[in-house]
Amino acid sequence: MDETQAKQILGITKTDNARTAKIKFRRLIGKYHPDAAVEDSARFQEQAQRINAAYTFLKSKKFFDEKEAIFDNEVVIPWNAPINEKAFTARNIYSPYHMDIGTGGMYQAAARGKYKWDPDEEEFLLFLRSVLHACKELMDIADIRCGMDGGTDHIRVPFQKRLFHSLAMQYVDPLYCLGKIAEPEIINQEGQKIYCFRAYIGEKQDKERKDRILSLQKGDLVYPAALRNWKLMVKDSQGNCLGYLSFAEDELYYCLFPLMQADLVQLRMSVVRVRRKKEGFLFTAEAEIEFRVRVRKEADHYQNPDGNQEIRKILDEYERELVDSCR
């Protein structure tokens, strides 16, 4: 047996690191353990021996000691982005095999580390994929620690959503990324940058909200009502709820919402146009909004909260849920 054969047996690819490679080994050995065989236990025993032999071979080569390396003997190229040394975990940086990343999902690991997201260097969709994979790595480790071998998706999903948000914000510098994504419309005399984006308010089900949206006129101002769970509730001048605001570019949520939560921006939202969008027997009331944001000078020194305590809390809660599910 050589190194290539051992990796093939364990299913190790170049996107793996020492931790994920060990996870794959433990899952495989759990799947093919002779005690798990309903029938054909001899085949299970033979497969388990091959898996153990592959793991033993790679371990003898100190293959699993390279904690931050990407496998297949490839050189890890330093990534051109700032690093958050305090981030809870490292993540893979992915680059597409071809320019059209929307079709086929072909990508490769270019680097690994606690790199912040740089919109100039890393496609947004691949950044999201990277964070999702980092979440899965952490939750796979929790599964193994609790003696679980798959079948935890029904427990995983709500915890993964919380973990994804907390982890993603460790890799985002909101003001830095905002400056990469958009050019300020103007910079005023106080040195404050003013940006302008297109946003939307839409309602399909609630008749009262639809009527309120359709009653809006071009130039009417709308106002923030509440910011919860990365959603901005908007109201009209009479204080009536209109619904949640959405942006055409998803990247803006990661740049603007942290600054909004920290009260480092001032908003002015005005109606551009209102329309009815017919969808079968129903229709959606939609208002296009000119979303103007003025960034306070204090934002120059803003940094996202550490987040490690919240991430550890989520993982601890997930492990407790796993243990309780086995009782």
C-alpha positions as protocol buffer text, in pm:
chain_id: "A"
residue {
  index: 1
  type: MET
  ca { x: 0 y: 0 z: 0 }
}
residue {
  index: 2
  type: ASP
  ca { x: 121 y: 348 z: -83 }
}
residue {
  index: 3
  type: GLU
  ca { x: 3 y: 694 z: 20 }
}
residue {
  index: 4
  type: THR
  ca { x: -228 y: 742 z: -278 }
}
residue {
  index: 5
  type: GLN
  ca { x: -401 y: 409 z: -218 }
}
residue {
  index: 6
  type: ALA
  ca { x: -442 y: 482 z: 153 }
}
residue {
  index: 7
  type: LYS
  ca { x: -604 y: 817 z: 79 }
}
residue {
  index: 8
  type: GLN
  ca { x: -841 y: 660 z: -173 }
}
residue {
  index: 9
  type: ILE
  ca { x: -953 y: 400 z: 80 }
}
residue {
  index: 10
  type: LEU
  ca { x: -1029 y: 669 z: 339 }
}
residue {
  index: 11
  type: GLY
  ca { x: -1182 y: 906 z: 84 }
}
residue {
  index: 12
  type: ILE
  ca { x: -932 y: 1182 z: 164 }
}
residue {
  index: 13
  type: THR
  ca { x: -920 y: 1466 z: -89 }
}
residue {
  index: 14
  type: LYS
  ca { x: -721 y: 1785 z: -124 }
}
residue {
  index: 15
  type: THR
  ca { x: -994 y: 1985 z: 53 }
}
residue {
  index: 16
  type: ASP
  ca { x: -936 y: 1785 z: 374 }
}
residue {
  index: 17
  type: ASN
  ca { x: -711 y: 1871 z: 664 }
}
residue {
  index: 18
  type: ALA
  ca { x: -590 y: 1653 z: 950 }
}
residue {
  index: 19
  type: ARG
  ca { x: -911 y: 1698 z: 1145 }
}
residue {
  index: 20
  type: THR
  ca { x: -1154 y: 1623 z: 861 }
}
residue {
  index: 21
  type: ALA
  ca { x: -942 y: 1328 z: 747 }
}
residue {
  index: 22
  type: LYS
  ca { x: -971 y: 1175 z: 1094 }
}
residue {
  index: 23
  type: ILE
  ca { x: -1346 y: 1234 z: 1086 }
}
residue {
  index: 24
  type: LYS
  ca { x: -1369 y: 1042 z: 758 }
}
residue {
  index: 25
  type: PHE
  ca { x: -1171 y: 753 z: 905 }
}
residue {
  index: 26
  type: ARG
  ca { x: -1392 y: 731 z: 1214 }
}
residue {
  index: 27
  type: ARG
  ca { x: -1710 y: 743 z: 1010 }
}
residue {
  index: 28
  type: LEU
  ca { x: -1586 y: 473 z: 775 }
}
residue {
  index: 29
  type: ILE
  ca { x: -1471 y: 243 z: 1051 }
}
residue {
  index: 30
  type: GLY
  ca { x: -1806 y: 290 z: 1224 }
}
residue {
  index: 31
  type: LYS
  ca { x: -1992 y: 209 z: 903 }
}
residue {
  index: 32
  type: TYR
  ca { x: -1796 y: -108 z: 830 }
}
residue {
  index: 33
  type: HIS
  ca { x: -1747 y: -237 z: 1182 }
}
residue {
  index: 34
  type: PRO
  ca { x: -1843 y: -608 z: 1182 }
}
residue {
  index: 35
  type: ASP
  ca { x: -2095 y: -545 z: 1461 }
}
residue {
  index: 36
  type: ALA
  ca { x: -2284 y: -316 z: 1222 }
}
residue {
  index: 37
  type: ALA
  ca { x: -2328 y: -587 z: 958 }
}
residue {
  index: 38
  type: VAL
  ca { x: -2677 y: -726 z: 924 }
}
residue {
  index: 39
  type: GLU
  ca { x: -2548 y: -980 z: 675 }
}
residue {
  index: 40
  type: ASP
  ca { x: -2220 y: -1055 z: 497 }
}
residue {
  index: 41
  type: SER
  ca { x: -2014 y: -983 z: 809 }
}
residue {
  index: 42
  type: ALA
  ca { x: -1706 y: -1129 z: 640 }
}
residue {
  index: 43
  type: ARG
  ca { x: -1712 y: -850 z: 380 }
}
residue {
  index: 44
  type: PHE
  ca { x: -1754 y: -588 z: 654 }
}
residue {
  index: 45
  type: GLN
  ca { x: -1459 y: -734 z: 845 }
}
residue {
  index: 46
  type: GLU
  ca { x: -1241 y: -730 z: 533 }
}
residue {
  index: 47
  type: GLN
  ca { x: -1334 y: -368 z: 461 }
}
residue {
  index: 48
  type: ALA
  ca { x: -1268 y: -267 z: 823 }
}
residue {
  index: 49
  type: GLN
  ca { x: -922 y: -423 z: 802 }
}
residue {
  index: 50
  type: ARG
  ca { x: -845 y: -224 z: 483 }
}
residue {
  index: 51
  type: ILE
  ca { x: -961 y: 100 z: 651 }
}
residue {
  index: 52
  type: ASN
  ca { x: -749 y: 34 z: 961 }
}
residue {
  index: 53
  type: ALA
  ca { x: -449 y: -55 z: 747 }
}
residue {
  index: 54
  type: ALA
  ca { x: -482 y: 268 z: 547 }
}
residue {
  index: 55
  type: TYR
  ca { x: -512 y: 476 z: 862 }
}
residue {
  index: 56
  type: THR
  ca { x: -216 y: 302 z: 1026 }
}
residue {
  index: 57
  type: PHE
  ca { x: -2 y: 356 z: 715 }
}
residue {
  index: 58
  type: LEU
  ca { x: -78 y: 730 z: 695 }
}
residue {
  index: 59
  type: LYS
  ca { x: -32 y: 770 z: 1069 }
}
residue {
  index: 60
  type: SER
  ca { x: 312 y: 608 z: 1046 }
}
residue {
  index: 61
  type: LYS
  ca { x: 403 y: 873 z: 789 }
}
residue {
  index: 62
  type: LYS
  ca { x: 289 y: 1143 z: 1035 }
}
residue {
  index: 63
  type: PHE
  ca { x: 32 y: 1238 z: 776 }
}
residue {
  index: 64
  type: PHE
  ca { x: -219 y: 1352 z: 1038 }
}
residue {
  index: 65
  type: ASP
  ca { x: 26 y: 1582 z: 1215 }
}
residue {
  index: 66
  type: GLU
  ca { x: -6 y: 1855 z: 949 }
}
residue {
  index: 67
  type: LYS
  ca { x: -294 y: 2037 z: 1116 }
}
residue {
  index: 68
  type: GLU
  ca { x: -336 y: 2320 z: 868 }
}
residue {
  index: 69
  type: ALA
  ca { x: -212 y: 2149 z: 549 }
}
residue {
  index: 70
  type: ILE
  ca { x: -419 y: 2064 z: 245 }
}
residue {
  index: 71
  type: PHE
  ca { x: -346 y: 1710 z: 129 }
}
residue {
  index: 72
  type: ASP
  ca { x: -241 y: 1550 z: -200 }
}
residue {
  index: 73
  type: ASN
  ca { x: 110 y: 1689 z: -139 }
}
residue {
  index: 74
  type: GLU
  ca { x: 6 y: 2028 z: -275 }
}
residue {
  index: 75
  type: VAL
  ca { x: 177 y: 2342 z: -158 }
}
residue {
  index: 76
  type: VAL
  ca { x: -58 y: 2570 z: 33 }
}
residue {
  index: 77
  type: ILE
  ca { x: -25 y: 2914 z: -119 }
}
residue {
  index: 78
  type: PRO
  ca { x: -61 y: 3200 z: 132 }
}
residue {
  index: 79
  type: TRP
  ca { x: -388 y: 3378 z: 64 }
}
residue {
  index: 80
  type: ASN
  ca { x: -392 y: 3749 z: -8 }
}
residue {
  index: 81
  type: ALA
  ca { x: -628 y: 3857 z: 271 }
}
residue {
  index: 82
  type: PRO
  ca { x: -611 y: 3978 z: 632 }
}
residue {
  index: 83
  type: ILE
  ca { x: -618 y: 3717 z: 909 }
}
residue {
  index: 84
  type: ASN
  ca { x: -833 y: 3705 z: 1220 }
}
residue {
  index: 85
  type: GLU
  ca { x: -601 y: 3530 z: 1463 }
}
residue {
  index: 86
  type: LYS
  ca { x: -883 y: 3509 z: 1719 }
}
residue {
  index: 87
  type: ALA
  ca { x: -1123 y: 3323 z: 1489 }
}
residue {
  index: 88
  type: PHE
  ca { x: -1261 y: 3001 z: 1638 }
}
residue {
  index: 89
  type: THR
  ca { x: -1140 y: 2782 z: 1352 }
}
residue {
  index: 90
  type: ALA
  ca { x: -962 y: 2792 z: 1018 }
}
residue {
  index: 91
  type: ARG
  ca { x: -1156 y: 2759 z: 695 }
}
residue {
  index: 92
  type: ASN
  ca { x: -1084 y: 2651 z: 340 }
}
residue {
  index: 93
  type: ILE
  ca { x: -1052 y: 2918 z: 74 }
}
residue {
  index: 94
  type: TYR
  ca { x: -1211 y: 2797 z: -250 }
}
residue {
  index: 95
  type: SER
  ca { x: -1149 y: 2911 z: -604 }
}
residue {
  index: 96
  type: PRO
  ca { x: -1352 y: 2802 z: -908 }
}
residue {
  index: 97
  type: TYR
  ca { x: -1216 y: 2564 z: -1170 }
}
residue {
  index: 98
  type: HIS
  ca { x: -1392 y: 2783 z: -1426 }
}
residue {
  index: 99
  type: MET
  ca { x: -1544 y: 3128 z: -1428 }
}
residue {
  index: 100
  type: ASP
  ca { x: -1909 y: 3019 z: -1423 }
}
residue {
  index: 101
  type: ILE
  ca { x: -1935 y: 2905 z: -1061 }
}
residue {
  index: 102
  type: GLY
  ca { x: -2313 y: 2909 z: -1082 }
}
residue {
  index: 103
  type: THR
  ca { x: -2319 y: 2590 z: -1291 }
}
residue {
  index: 104
  type: GLY
  ca { x: -2169 y: 2262 z: -1186 }
}
residue {
  index: 105
  type: GLY
  ca { x: -2034 y: 2378 z: -854 }
}
residue {
  index: 106
  type: MET
  ca { x: -1676 y: 2302 z: -956 }
}
residue {
  index: 107
  type: TYR
  ca { x: -1422 y: 2448 z: -713 }
}
residue {
  index: 108
  type: GLN
  ca { x: -1093 y: 2367 z: -548 }
}
residue {
  index: 109
  type: ALA
  ca { x: -925 y: 2450 z: -220 }
}
residue {
  index: 110
  type: ALA
  ca { x: -665 y: 2721 z: -276 }
}
residue {
  index: 111
  type: ALA
  ca { x: -562 y: 2779 z: 86 }
}
residue {
  index: 112
  type: ARG
  ca { x: -666 y: 2724 z: 444 }
}
residue {
  index: 113
  type: GLY
  ca { x: -646 y: 2953 z: 743 }
}
residue {
  index: 114
  type: LYS
  ca { x: -829 y: 3209 z: 954 }
}
residue {
  index: 115
  type: TYR
  ca { x: -853 y: 3445 z: 661 }
}
residue {
  index: 116
  type: LYS
  ca { x: -1105 y: 3726 z: 646 }
}
residue {
  index: 117
  type: TRP
  ca { x: -1324 y: 3758 z: 342 }
}
residue {
  index: 118
  type: ASP
  ca { x: -1188 y: 3988 z: 72 }
}
residue {
  index: 119
  type: PRO
  ca { x: -1450 y: 4048 z: -202 }
}
residue {
  index: 120
  type: ASP
  ca { x: -1173 y: 4120 z: -454 }
}
residue {
  index: 121
  type: GLU
  ca { x: -1008 y: 3784 z: -395 }
}
residue {
  index: 122
  type: GLU
  ca { x: -1291 y: 3546 z: -304 }
}
residue {
  index: 123
  type: GLU
  ca { x: -1629 y: 3496 z: -472 }
}
residue {
  index: 124
  type: PHE
  ca { x: -1914 y: 3559 z: -229 }
}
residue {
  index: 125
  type: LEU
  ca { x: -2086 y: 3226 z: -300 }
}
residue {
  index: 126
  type: LEU
  ca { x: -1759 y: 3041 z: -242 }
}
residue {
  index: 127
  type: PHE
  ca { x: -1709 y: 3235 z: 81 }
}
residue {
  index: 128
  type: LEU
  ca { x: -2051 y: 3116 z: 201 }
}
residue {
  index: 129
  type: ARG
  ca { x: -1965 y: 2760 z: 99 }
}
residue {
  index: 130
  type: SER
  ca { x: -1639 y: 2786 z: 292 }
}
residue {
  index: 131
  type: VAL
  ca { x: -1817 y: 2897 z: 610 }
}
residue {
  index: 132
  type: LEU
  ca { x: -2076 y: 2621 z: 568 }
}
residue {
  index: 133
  type: HIS
  ca { x: -1801 y: 2360 z: 540 }
}
residue {
  index: 134
  type: ALA
  ca { x: -1629 y: 2500 z: 850 }
}
residue {
  index: 135
  type: CYS
  ca { x: -1962 y: 2464 z: 1036 }
}
residue {
  index: 136
  type: LYS
  ca { x: -1993 y: 2105 z: 921 }
}
residue {
  index: 137
  type: GLU
  ca { x: -1639 y: 2026 z: 1034 }
}
residue {
  index: 138
  type: LEU
  ca { x: -1710 y: 2155 z: 1385 }
}
residue {
  index: 139
  type: MET
  ca { x: -2040 y: 1970 z: 1407 }
}
residue {
  index: 140
  type: ASP
  ca { x: -1884 y: 1647 z: 1274 }
}
residue {
  index: 141
  type: ILE
  ca { x: -1633 y: 1666 z: 1557 }
}
residue {
  index: 142
  type: ALA
  ca { x: -1919 y: 1711 z: 1804 }
}
residue {
  index: 143
  type: ASP
  ca { x: -2094 y: 1406 z: 1653 }
}
residue {
  index: 144
  type: ILE
  ca { x: -1784 y: 1193 z: 1700 }
}
residue {
  index: 145
  type: ARG
  ca { x: -1728 y: 1320 z: 2054 }
}
residue {
  index: 146
  type: CYS
  ca { x: -2084 y: 1213 z: 2139 }
}
residue {
  index: 147
  type: GLY
  ca { x: -2047 y: 875 z: 1972 }
}
residue {
  index: 148
  type: MET
  ca { x: -2283 y: 957 z: 1685 }
}
residue {
  index: 149
  type: ASP
  ca { x: -2233 y: 823 z: 1333 }
}
residue {
  index: 150
  type: GLY
  ca { x: -2468 y: 1017 z: 1109 }
}
residue {
  index: 151
  type: GLY
  ca { x: -2843 y: 1048 z: 1138 }
}
residue {
  index: 152
  type: THR
  ca { x: -2824 y: 1378 z: 1327 }
}
residue {
  index: 153
  type: ASP
  ca { x: -2952 y: 1612 z: 1054 }
}
residue {
  index: 154
  type: HIS
  ca { x: -3289 y: 1664 z: 1224 }
}
residue {
  index: 155
  type: ILE
  ca { x: -3102 y: 1792 z: 1531 }
}
residue {
  index: 156
  type: ARG
  ca { x: -2828 y: 1970 z: 1337 }
}
residue {
  index: 157
  type: VAL
  ca { x: -3022 y: 2216 z: 1123 }
}
residue {
  index: 158
  type: PRO
  ca { x: -3130 y: 2478 z: 1382 }
}
residue {
  index: 159
  type: PHE
  ca { x: -2788 y: 2473 z: 1549 }
}
residue {
  index: 160
  type: GLN
  ca { x: -2610 y: 2495 z: 1213 }
}
residue {
  index: 161
  type: LYS
  ca { x: -2805 y: 2809 z: 1122 }
}
residue {
  index: 162
  type: ARG
  ca { x: -2696 y: 2979 z: 1443 }
}
residue {
  index: 163
  type: LEU
  ca { x: -2339 y: 2856 z: 1409 }
}
residue {
  index: 164
  type: PHE
  ca { x: -2315 y: 2972 z: 1048 }
}
residue {
  index: 165
  type: HIS
  ca { x: -2403 y: 3331 z: 1134 }
}
residue {
  index: 166
  type: SER
  ca { x: -2163 y: 3355 z: 1430 }
}
residue {
  index: 167
  type: LEU
  ca { x: -1880 y: 3192 z: 1238 }
}
residue {
  index: 168
  type: ALA
  ca { x: -1929 y: 3398 z: 920 }
}
residue {
  index: 169
  type: MET
  ca { x: -1899 y: 3724 z: 1109 }
}
residue {
  index: 170
  type: GLN
  ca { x: -1554 y: 3623 z: 1235 }
}
residue {
  index: 171
  type: TYR
  ca { x: -1432 y: 3642 z: 876 }
}
residue {
  index: 172
  type: VAL
  ca { x: -1602 y: 3969 z: 777 }
}
residue {
  index: 173
  type: ASP
  ca { x: -1474 y: 4321 z: 836 }
}
residue {
  index: 174
  type: PRO
  ca { x: -1798 y: 4511 z: 752 }
}
residue {
  index: 175
  type: LEU
  ca { x: -1655 y: 4850 z: 661 }
}
residue {
  index: 176
  type: TYR
  ca { x: -1360 y: 4705 z: 469 }
}
residue {
  index: 177
  type: CYS
  ca { x: -1590 y: 4477 z: 266 }
}
residue {
  index: 178
  type: LEU
  ca { x: -1841 y: 4757 z: 206 }
}
residue {
  index: 179
  type: GLY
  ca { x: -1562 y: 4967 z: 56 }
}
residue {
  index: 180
  type: LYS
  ca { x: -1471 y: 4679 z: -176 }
}
residue {
  index: 181
  type: ILE
  ca { x: -1828 y: 4612 z: -287 }
}
residue {
  index: 182
  type: ALA
  ca { x: -1946 y: 4969 z: -351 }
}
residue {
  index: 183
  type: GLU
  ca { x: -1816 y: 5318 z: -413 }
}
residue {
  index: 184
  type: PRO
  ca { x: -1956 y: 5593 z: -189 }
}
residue {
  index: 185
  type: GLU
  ca { x: -2192 y: 5826 z: -367 }
}
residue {
  index: 186
  type: ILE
  ca { x: -2035 y: 6123 z: -191 }
}
residue {
  index: 187
  type: ILE
  ca { x: -1806 y: 6200 z: 102 }
}
residue {
  index: 188
  type: ASN
  ca { x: -1941 y: 6494 z: 301 }
}
residue {
  index: 189
  type: GLN
  ca { x: -1748 y: 6774 z: 473 }
}
residue {
  index: 190
  type: GLU
  ca { x: -1719 y: 6568 z: 793 }
}
residue {
  index: 191
  type: GLY
  ca { x: -1554 y: 6287 z: 598 }
}
residue {
  index: 192
  type: GLN
  ca { x: -1856 y: 6060 z: 628 }
}
residue {
  index: 193
  type: LYS
  ca { x: -1914 y: 5826 z: 334 }
}
residue {
  index: 194
  type: ILE
  ca { x: -2266 y: 5811 z: 192 }
}
residue {
  index: 195
  type: TYR
  ca { x: -2371 y: 5505 z: -8 }
}
residue {
  index: 196
  type: CYS
  ca { x: -2688 y: 5444 z: -206 }
}
residue {
  index: 197
  type: PHE
  ca { x: -2836 y: 5099 z: -273 }
}
residue {
  index: 198
  type: ARG
  ca { x: -3156 y: 4954 z: -414 }
}
residue {
  index: 199
  type: ALA
  ca { x: -3373 y: 4763 z: -169 }
}
residue {
  index: 200
  type: TYR
  ca { x: -3724 y: 4619 z: -172 }
}
residue {
  index: 201
  type: ILE
  ca { x: -4026 y: 4562 z: 50 }
}
residue {
  index: 202
  type: GLY
  ca { x: -4263 y: 4290 z: -66 }
}
residue {
  index: 203
  type: GLU
  ca { x: -4573 y: 4117 z: 68 }
}
residue {
  index: 204
  type: LYS
  ca { x: -4768 y: 3827 z: -80 }
}
residue {
  index: 205
  type: GLN
  ca { x: -4996 y: 3699 z: 196 }
}
residue {
  index: 206
  type: ASP
  ca { x: -5099 y: 3972 z: 441 }
}
residue {
  index: 207
  type: LYS
  ca { x: -5375 y: 4185 z: 279 }
}
residue {
  index: 208
  type: GLU
  ca { x: -5331 y: 4482 z: 516 }
}
residue {
  index: 209
  type: ARG
  ca { x: -4960 y: 4502 z: 447 }
}
residue {
  index: 210
  type: LYS
  ca { x: -5017 y: 4471 z: 73 }
}
residue {
  index: 211
  type: ASP
  ca { x: -5264 y: 4761 z: 84 }
}
residue {
  index: 212
  type: ARG
  ca { x: -5017 y: 4973 z: 283 }
}
residue {
  index: 213
  type: ILE
  ca { x: -4739 y: 4907 z: 34 }
}
residue {
  index: 214
  type: LEU
  ca { x: -4963 y: 4984 z: -264 }
}
residue {
  index: 215
  type: SER
  ca { x: -5069 y: 5311 z: -103 }
}
residue {
  index: 216
  type: LEU
  ca { x: -4710 y: 5437 z: -96 }
}
residue {
  index: 217
  type: GLN
  ca { x: -4618 y: 5714 z: -338 }
}
residue {
  index: 218
  type: LYS
  ca { x: -4288 y: 5791 z: -509 }
}
residue {
  index: 219
  type: GLY
  ca { x: -4071 y: 5996 z: -272 }
}
residue {
  index: 220
  type: ASP
  ca { x: -4247 y: 5879 z: 46 }
}
residue {
  index: 221
  type: LEU
  ca { x: -4010 y: 5808 z: 332 }
}
residue {
  index: 222
  type: VAL
  ca { x: -4016 y: 5479 z: 520 }
}
residue {
  index: 223
  type: TYR
  ca { x: -3845 y: 5413 z: 850 }
}
residue {
  index: 224
  type: PRO
  ca { x: -3667 y: 5132 z: 1037 }
}
residue {
  index: 225
  type: ALA
  ca { x: -3895 y: 4968 z: 1294 }
}
residue {
  index: 226
  type: ALA
  ca { x: -3683 y: 4684 z: 1433 }
}
residue {
  index: 227
  type: LEU
  ca { x: -3368 y: 4490 z: 1353 }
}
residue {
  index: 228
  type: ARG
  ca { x: -3396 y: 4125 z: 1456 }
}
residue {
  index: 229
  type: ASN
  ca { x: -3213 y: 3814 z: 1342 }
}
residue {
  index: 230
  type: TRP
  ca { x: -3055 y: 4001 z: 1050 }
}
residue {
  index: 231
  type: LYS
  ca { x: -3392 y: 4127 z: 930 }
}
residue {
  index: 232
  type: LEU
  ca { x: -3488 y: 4494 z: 913 }
}
residue {
  index: 233
  type: MET
  ca { x: -3856 y: 4560 z: 973 }
}
residue {
  index: 234
  type: VAL
  ca { x: -3977 y: 4877 z: 801 }
}
residue {
  index: 235
  type: LYS
  ca { x: -4275 y: 5104 z: 883 }
}
residue {
  index: 236
  type: ASP
  ca { x: -4452 y: 5393 z: 711 }
}
residue {
  index: 237
  type: SER
  ca { x: -4483 y: 5751 z: 836 }
}
residue {
  index: 238
  type: GLN
  ca { x: -4787 y: 5654 z: 1048 }
}
residue {
  index: 239
  type: GLY
  ca { x: -4590 y: 5379 z: 1219 }
}
residue {
  index: 240
  type: ASN
  ca { x: -4768 y: 5094 z: 1036 }
}
residue {
  index: 241
  type: CYS
  ca { x: -4562 y: 4786 z: 964 }
}
residue {
  index: 242
  type: LEU
  ca { x: -4476 y: 4732 z: 596 }
}
residue {
  index: 243
  type: GLY
  ca { x: -4265 y: 4417 z: 625 }
}
residue {
  index: 244
  type: TYR
  ca { x: -3901 y: 4323 z: 596 }
}
residue {
  index: 245
  type: LEU
  ca { x: -3650 y: 4499 z: 374 }
}
residue {
  index: 246
  type: SER
  ca { x: -3443 y: 4297 z: 129 }
}
residue {
  index: 247
  type: PHE
  ca { x: -3137 y: 4386 z: -78 }
}
residue {
  index: 248
  type: ALA
  ca { x: -3063 y: 4287 z: -435 }
}
residue {
  index: 249
  type: GLU
  ca { x: -2706 y: 4195 z: -329 }
}
residue {
  index: 250
  type: ASP
  ca { x: -2685 y: 3946 z: -41 }
}
residue {
  index: 251
  type: GLU
  ca { x: -2332 y: 4063 z: 39 }
}
residue {
  index: 252
  type: LEU
  ca { x: -2475 y: 4384 z: 182 }
}
residue {
  index: 253
  type: TYR
  ca { x: -2635 y: 4204 z: 477 }
}
residue {
  index: 254
  type: TYR
  ca { x: -2288 y: 4110 z: 604 }
}
residue {
  index: 255
  type: CYS
  ca { x: -2158 y: 4465 z: 558 }
}
residue {
  index: 256
  type: LEU
  ca { x: -2449 y: 4685 z: 668 }
}
residue {
  index: 257
  type: PHE
  ca { x: -2630 y: 4493 z: 941 }
}
residue {
  index: 258
  type: PRO
  ca { x: -2336 y: 4479 z: 1187 }
}
residue {
  index: 259
  type: LEU
  ca { x: -2289 y: 4855 z: 1143 }
}
residue {
  index: 260
  type: MET
  ca { x: -2662 y: 4912 z: 1192 }
}
residue {
  index: 261
  type: GLN
  ca { x: -2666 y: 4701 z: 1508 }
}
residue {
  index: 262
  type: ALA
  ca { x: -2373 y: 4903 z: 1644 }
}
residue {
  index: 263
  type: ASP
  ca { x: -2555 y: 5232 z: 1559 }
}
residue {
  index: 264
  type: LEU
  ca { x: -2271 y: 5340 z: 1331 }
}
residue {
  index: 265
  type: VAL
  ca { x: -2484 y: 5438 z: 1032 }
}
residue {
  index: 266
  type: GLN
  ca { x: -2772 y: 5674 z: 960 }
}
residue {
  index: 267
  type: LEU
  ca { x: -3041 y: 5564 z: 716 }
}
residue {
  index: 268
  type: ARG
  ca { x: -3271 y: 5744 z: 475 }
}
residue {
  index: 269
  type: MET
  ca { x: -3517 y: 5525 z: 284 }
}
residue {
  index: 270
  type: SER
  ca { x: -3746 y: 5665 z: 17 }
}
residue {
  index: 271
  type: VAL
  ca { x: -3987 y: 5500 z: -227 }
}
residue {
  index: 272
  type: VAL
  ca { x: -3877 y: 5484 z: -591 }
}
residue {
  index: 273
  type: ARG
  ca { x: -4178 y: 5300 z: -729 }
}
residue {
  index: 274
  type: VAL
  ca { x: -4459 y: 5063 z: -630 }
}
residue {
  index: 275
  type: ARG
  ca { x: -4598 y: 4777 z: -835 }
}
residue {
  index: 276
  type: ARG
  ca { x: -4824 y: 4472 z: -830 }
}
residue {
  index: 277
  type: LYS
  ca { x: -4656 y: 4151 z: -942 }
}
residue {
  index: 278
  type: LYS
  ca { x: -4911 y: 3894 z: -1057 }
}
residue {
  index: 279
  type: GLU
  ca { x: -4835 y: 3534 z: -962 }
}
residue {
  index: 280
  type: GLY
  ca { x: -5112 y: 3299 z: -1067 }
}
residue {
  index: 281
  type: PHE
  ca { x: -5429 y: 3385 z: -875 }
}
residue {
  index: 282
  type: LEU
  ca { x: -5228 y: 3586 z: -622 }
}
residue {
  index: 283
  type: PHE
  ca { x: -5018 y: 3899 z: -649 }
}
residue {
  index: 284
  type: THR
  ca { x: -4726 y: 4047 z: -460 }
}
residue {
  index: 285
  type: ALA
  ca { x: -4719 y: 4412 z: -359 }
}
residue {
  index: 286
  type: GLU
  ca { x: -4364 y: 4542 z: -396 }
}
residue {
  index: 287
  type: ALA
  ca { x: -4204 y: 4876 z: -326 }
}
residue {
  index: 288
  type: GLU
  ca { x: -3860 y: 4958 z: -463 }
}
residue {
  index: 289
  type: ILE
  ca { x: -3664 y: 5161 z: -208 }
}
residue {
  index: 290
  type: GLU
  ca { x: -3370 y: 5397 z: -242 }
}
residue {
  index: 291
  type: PHE
  ca { x: -3164 y: 5292 z: 58 }
}
residue {
  index: 292
  type: ARG
  ca { x: -2920 y: 5567 z: 146 }
}
residue {
  index: 293
  type: VAL
  ca { x: -2672 y: 5503 z: 427 }
}
residue {
  index: 294
  type: ARG
  ca { x: -2432 y: 5749 z: 589 }
}
residue {
  index: 295
  type: VAL
  ca { x: -2143 y: 5585 z: 774 }
}
residue {
  index: 296
  type: ARG
  ca { x: -2029 y: 5758 z: 1093 }
}
residue {
  index: 297
  type: LYS
  ca { x: -1659 y: 5830 z: 1133 }
}
residue {
  index: 298
  type: GLU
  ca { x: -1656 y: 5610 z: 1446 }
}
residue {
  index: 299
  type: ALA
  ca { x: -1711 y: 5310 z: 1218 }
}
residue {
  index: 300
  type: ASP
  ca { x: -1347 y: 5339 z: 1105 }
}
residue {
  index: 301
  type: HIS
  ca { x: -1247 y: 5168 z: 1429 }
}
residue {
  index: 302
  type: TYR
  ca { x: -1531 y: 4914 z: 1442 }
}
residue {
  index: 303
  type: GLN
  ca { x: -1456 y: 4544 z: 1478 }
}
residue {
  index: 304
  type: ASN
  ca { x: -1709 y: 4264 z: 1500 }
}
residue {
  index: 305
  type: PRO
  ca { x: -1747 y: 4111 z: 1848 }
}
residue {
  index: 306
  type: ASP
  ca { x: -1514 y: 3819 z: 1915 }
}
residue {
  index: 307
  type: GLY
  ca { x: -1790 y: 3558 z: 1883 }
}
residue {
  index: 308
  type: ASN
  ca { x: -1593 y: 3264 z: 2025 }
}
residue {
  index: 309
  type: GLN
  ca { x: -1799 y: 3242 z: 2341 }
}
residue {
  index: 310
  type: GLU
  ca { x: -2122 y: 3228 z: 2140 }
}
residue {
  index: 311
  type: ILE
  ca { x: -1978 y: 2963 z: 1905 }
}
residue {
  index: 312
  type: ARG
  ca { x: -1869 y: 2748 z: 2199 }
}
residue {
  index: 313
  type: LYS
  ca { x: -2212 y: 2791 z: 2356 }
}
residue {
  index: 314
  type: ILE
  ca { x: -2386 y: 2674 z: 2037 }
}
residue {
  index: 315
  type: LEU
  ca { x: -2161 y: 2368 z: 2006 }
}
residue {
  index: 316
  type: ASP
  ca { x: -2209 y: 2279 z: 2375 }
}
residue {
  index: 317
  type: GLU
  ca { x: -2587 y: 2306 z: 2336 }
}
residue {
  index: 318
  type: TYR
  ca { x: -2569 y: 2088 z: 2024 }
}
residue {
  index: 319
  type: GLU
  ca { x: -2369 y: 1820 z: 2206 }
}
residue {
  index: 320
  type: ARG
  ca { x: -2617 y: 1819 z: 2496 }
}
residue {
  index: 321
  type: GLU
  ca { x: -2901 y: 1777 z: 2246 }
}
residue {
  index: 322
  type: LEU
  ca { x: -2718 y: 1484 z: 2087 }
}
residue {
  index: 323
  type: VAL
  ca { x: -2665 y: 1316 z: 2421 }
}
residue {
  index: 324
  type: ASP
  ca { x: -3029 y: 1369 z: 2522 }
}
residue {
  index: 325
  type: SER
  ca { x: -3147 y: 1219 z: 2191 }
}
residue {
  index: 326
  type: CYS
  ca { x: -2970 y: 891 z: 2277 }
}
residue {
  index: 327
  type: ARG
  ca { x: -3141 y: 850 z: 2613 }
}
